[in-house]
Amino acid sequence: MREDCRTDMEVNAMGAAGQTSAGGREQNRDRMRFHLLDGLRGLTLISMILYHGMFDLVELYKVPVGWFWETPGYVWQQSICWSFLLLSGFCWRLGRAPLRRGLIVSAGGLIITAATFLFLPSERILFGILTFTGAAMLALLPLAGVLGKIPAWAGFAGSGCLFFLTRNVNRGYLGFESLIMGKVPEFFYRNLATAALGFPGPGFFSGDYFSFVPWIFLYLCGYFLYGIVMKRESVKRFLCRRAGVLEWFGRHSLPIYLIHQPLLLLILECVL
């Protein structure tokens, strides 16, 4: 395998040891740097920044863009969050120190919540995508042993079905988008704690809302998809391809996410 596909940790370990056992070589192959995944994350991040820029124009600066609140804008928004969560679930087994990463991402979610409450209360964010992603990362820590025993194809299919079934629980129904399959009992929808799970109580509002249900099931689709496709060496070689500047955005996605909205607002204030 090419040198540029290895992580720094693998390169350093091999340099210190001088040689590796067969088991070590297998572990090293699992530690390859899949540049194309960084590139896909970077592409998703850029799409998100453009979407938020358009949102600021339409919502805060009242620029009339009719299609943004219609199907094209909704599909754009959904493509971003689906891609982001599938990639995050897919990459869960690739990263090091999952506990530390989960705590850092969760802290980022708290920063976003605090900042919006202080500076933009009309668009405050409770249980946003960073908060959910951090919670999902941490939730998989005790579940990884059990999930690892489930055949990848069965886990992917089951998670997909559960996501399809629960996609509308935030609105009080079972089903997916316009397909209504039943009403969820109202006693589930009580307070902030139930809102975090997916059952927002009366008066709940968040400018960016990703509850544990249904989104954990999409996250798990990404987790099990890893087990399906990464068995093939051809896939690993393909993912080692470079993705140019998109890799940089992907590798720095968290700090960019944290600062992109203030920068957008600053730019729009200067231009408009």
Secondary structure, 3 states (H helix, E strand, C coil): CCHHHECHHHHHHHHHHCCCCHHHHHHHHHCECCHHHHHHHHHHHHHHHHHHHHHHHHHHCCCCCHHHHCHHHHHHHHHHHHHHHHHHHHHHHCCCCHHHHHHHHHHHHHHHHHHHHHHCHHHCCCCCHHHHHHHHHHHHHHHHHHHCCCCHHHHHHHHHHHHHHHCCHHHCEEEECCEEEEECCHHHCCCHHHHHHCCCCCCCCCCCCCCHHHHHHHHHHHHHHHHHHCCCHHHHHHHCCCCCHHHHHHHCHHHHHHHHHHHHHHHHHHHC
